[in-house]
Amino acid sequence: GSPVINRSSYFKQDFRLGYKLKLFCEASGSPRPAIVWYHRGVQVDPDHNRTIRNTMHGTTIASYLDIDPSSIGDKGEYECVATNGKGSRVKKFLTDYQY
């Protein structure tokens, strides 16, 4: 059926500037969904400080977004979007930094 988000990080995530910001999202469905991360409505592409790691098991996918080191620009809303041929499901996260 359409994707279900089983487990995820807490909605509100505070991170320390210069340290790692970690977000997690796990979804299942049949067929197994794909997960895409968005930050402020823009798809997150892995780059020098952003890593996306996906692990698959049966009809489940777990996705980990690590931002290390984090900066002021990394704050704001993130979305984990799980999509398969039967639909999609969104989980939102709100991040803010602290010193």
Secondary structure as GFF3:
##gff-version 3
##sequence-region A 1 99
A	DSSP	beta_strand	4	8	.	.	.	ID=ss1
A	DSSP	beta_strand	12	16	.	.	.	ID=ss2
A	DSSP	beta_strand	21	28	.	.	.	ID=ss3
A	DSSP	beta_strand	34	39	.	.	.	ID=ss4
A	DSSP	beta_strand	42	43	.	.	.	ID=ss5
A	DSSP	beta_strand	50	57	.	.	.	ID=ss6
A	DSSP	beta_strand	60	67	.	.	.	ID=ss7
A	DSSP	three_ten_helix	72	74	.	.	.	ID=ss8
A	DSSP	beta_strand	76	84	.	.	.	ID=ss9
A	DSSP	beta_strand	87	98	.	.	.	ID=ss10
###
